[in-house]
Amino acid sequence: EAAKWNRMAAEQGFAPAQNNLGALYAQGHGVPRNYVEAYKWRSLALAQGDNQAGKALDALTTVMTPAQIAEAQRLAAAFRPQTTSSAPAKPPSDTPRP
């Protein structure tokens, strides 16, 4: 259950949830152990200033291959936060305004 809620928040770009989800992947709690996913989520958290994530990344690199680290970095670079609203940010310019 923790993985579900952390994933929802992490996918929206919430750094503490990204770090928590990385921890769950690193330990295999509620999700299969996956160091690539752990590294991806923790590096995203670190990029937003979560310093705890940086310490965890250092530990992860000791159990990962260079290829795994490269894949995790590629996945992190491709990440785009999901938005919670499906409504357009502003009306199209040809829409009459009241």
C-alpha positions, 0 to 999 in steps of 0.5 A: 500500500505504501508503494502505491501512494508513494508512486502516485505522489512520486509520479507527480514530482513530489521529491519526498515520495520519490525518495521513499519510492526509491527506498522501497525499490532498493529494499524490495518492500511492496515492490520487487527489488530493482536497483535501477528503479531505486536509483532513478527515483532517488536521483529525481529526488536529489535533483529537487534538493532531497539530500537524503536521496544523495546519501542513498545514491552513493550506497546504491552505486556500490551494488550496481553495474555501470550499465545499470547506473547508465540505464537509471540515469537515462530513465531519470532524464526521460521522466516528466511529472504527471499532472493531476488535472486533465483540463487545459491550462487556458482556453484556446485563443479562438474560444469566446470568453464571457 
